[in-house]
Amino acid sequence: MGSDEMARVKVTHTRKTKGRRSIVGLYGPSMGYQDAEEVIDRIRRGVARYYVREGSWEADLRVVEEDGELKLVSTADFFSRNHLANLPDC
């Protein structure tokens, strides 16, 4: 990988708070488990791009600020299988 290329990391599972309101961690085959704060930091620093894939559809994770907190999102379509909240628990 060249110096200007970011690692691409596939996310397959999430860990959510009780009530499934917030994503607190992510899991993927090449990354193992990472806390959401670590993923947010890596995205913001441009170290890696994280994505969710369902079939041929792929959605990159983004960091957004909501109510003063940084959160991870993949797609605005809550019913999409590429939505982080719809991934299986880890």
Phi, psi and omega in degrees: 000132179289166184293335179267001181265130176274148173295140175254126188236121180275133178255129182242340182217158176228156170248127185244157175289167174302140183084358175057031183277328184225147175271123181250349179196160181228153177227142174209158185300327182264352185243344188068212179263136174225139174296149180302322180299321179294318179296315178302314180298316181294321178294312183296327179277354180076023181280324184209154171249128179254145181214161175242138180229130173233111184062231180269359181267133181229140178228126176285146173280142177233157176257127178233155175259127181223120181054039178080002180245146174275132182225158177263136175223155178242313180213152179281344182279100185299332183275351179291144174291344177276001177282131183306322182294341182266357177286152178298154178286151174242000000 
